[in-house]
Amino acid sequence: MLVADKKDYRRGYKKHYQLYKRLREENSNVNSRRLLLVYSVECGLKYMLFR
């Protein structure tokens, strides 16, 4: 069973967003950056629902 709490979603949001920003500076694959941004937004929204 997989259990995630508020801290996990907050950590996921920050981790994916920071990686998105780092890859943006390196001019990496645009599809990879978009996927990281989607993951970041998803985690951020779930975090807000927990609050």
N, C-alpha and C positions, 0 to 999 in steps of 0.2 A: 504494500500500500504506500502510495506516495503522499506525503503530507507537506504542505507549504503554508507558511504563515506570512504575516505582514512584512517581517524583516527580509524574508526570502525574495518577495516581489520588489521591495525597495532596492535590494542589492542587485537584482537582475536588471532593473531599470537603469541604475547607475553604470553597471558593468557594460551593458550593451550600448548605451549612449556614449560612453567614453571611447569605446572601441570604434564606434561609428565616426566620431570626430577625428580620431587618430588616422583612420583609413581615408577620410576625406582629405586630409593634408597630404597624404601619400599618393593621391590620385589613383586609388585602387578601383577594382571592378564596381561599377555603379549598381549592379544588381545585388551584390553582396552587401554594399552599404545600405541599400534600401531594406533588405531583409533584416539587418541589424536594427535599423530604425523602427521597423514594424514590431520586432520583439521588444524593443525598449518601450514603445508606446503601449503595447499590450500589458507589460509588467507594471507600468506606471498607472494604467487605468485600474488594474486589479488591486494595486496597492491602495488607490483612492477608495475603492469599494470597501476594503477592509476597515478603513478609517471610519 
